Amino acid sequence: MEGIIWGLEELSDRSEQERLWAGVGNDGSEISSFVEAVCCTFNDTGLSNLIEKGSASERIPPAQIENLKQLSLLCKSIPSHLSPTEEIAHPVMAEVRLAAARVLANLRSH
């Protein structure tokens, strides 16, 4: 669950994206990327398998599966050839941030 929370926090926070992905105000000791945040959230945690099966777990309530599926689709719609600054500024990224924040809030209240 920790990886999911970490990934959602990064996907929902523009200032963290600027700091970690684009190096704004960062001395280089912490680095991440959009791809890394998505992989951490969905692949490394097995969340993509839960979404694919449409099944919940004791930590992911059934109501969140559809929200996570929508977030996954939004993430997949960000072009892969963009620079970190372009990813952060991409119009769909604003939707990604909102969707990730919504899921994060729901998981924290569960």
Secondary structure by P-SEA (a helix, b strand, c coil): caaaaaaaaaaacaaaaaaccccccccccccccaaaaaaaaccccaaaaaaaaccccccccccaaaaaaaaaaaaaaccccccaaaaaacaaaaaaaaaaaaaaaaaaac
